[in-house]
Amino acid sequence: MEVLAILIPVSLFLGLVGLGAFVWTLRKGQYDDPEGDSRRILDPRYDDKPMPVKDDQRG
């Protein structure tokens, strides 16, 4: 039971840190462009294939 005296304050502290991080990301505007990702995923410029290496770039 003594361990609860340590675990409860630690869990409350970590929860407040997580909440603070979430509020910080809201204020920084991390979630302002919800449609941008859906449009970028269909853009052919962003694909999984690497760009071909030119002969002058090979070392």
Secondary structure, DSSP 8 states (H G I E B T S, - for coil): -TTHHHHHHHHHHHHHHHHHHHHHHHHHTTTS-HHHHHHHTT-TTS-SS-----GGG--
